[in-house]
Amino acid sequence: MRTTDILAAGGPGAPVGATILGILIFAAYWVPSVVALARHVRNSGSVMVVNGLLGWTGIGWIVALAMACRSKDVPAVKAP
């Protein structure tokens, strides 16, 4: 019997498959926050708030990812 047959039939492997799927969905949900923290963006706190509160809408998740991926501010260099 194949693994997909066991999961589809609700066999003994179904709870394990559901747990793995839940962990993957949870990890994917927080990708924008992880990207913001890894890139050290200035507004990483805002990214985490938008992601946490609005990420479930899909559009909020995309907005949070866009905020996390936007270009960093380049410090201005003053001429002497």
N, C-alpha and C positions, 0 to 999 in steps of 0.2 A: 504494500500500500504506500502511495506517495504521500509526502508531507502535506501537500495542498489538499489531498483527499481527507486527511485527518482533520485539518483545520476547517474545511468546508462542512464536514459532517458533524462538527462539534465533538470530536473524539477527545482522547486524553491529552493531546497536544494543544488543544484550543486555548487553555489559560496561559500557556507559555507564549504562544503566538500573539495573543492579545496583549500580554505584558510587554513583549518586545515592540509591538506596534505602538503601544502607548508611550514607551520611552522614546522611540524615534519621533513621534509627533511632538512630544514635549521638547525634545532637543531642537527640532526644526522651528518650533514656535519662538524660541529665544535666540535664533541666529542673528537678527539685527542687533541685539544687545551685545552679543559676543563680538560681532564685527566692530561695533563702536568702541568697546573696551580694548580690543586688540589693536585698533588703529589709533588709539589715544585721541579721539576727536574731542573737541572742546565741549560739545553738548551731549556727552554720553549719558548724563542723567536724564535729559529730556528724551533721548532715544529710548531709554529703559522705561520711562513713564508711558510714553506713547505705545510702546510695544506691549507693556503689561496691561494697559487699560483698553487699548483699541486694536491690539494685534489680532484678536479673534474675528474681527470683521473682514480681514483679508486686505482691505484698502488701508487700514491702520498699520498692518504688517508691512505693506509696500512702502508706506510713508516712512515708517521707522527705518526700514532698510535703506531708503534713499537718504535719510538724514545721516545714517551711519556711514554711507559710502561717499558722501559729498566731499569735495576737495577741501583740504585743510587750508586755513588762512596762512598766507605767507607773510611773515613779519616784514614790515617796511624798514628799509635801510635809509637812514638819513645821510645826506651828503654833508661832508665837512665844510 
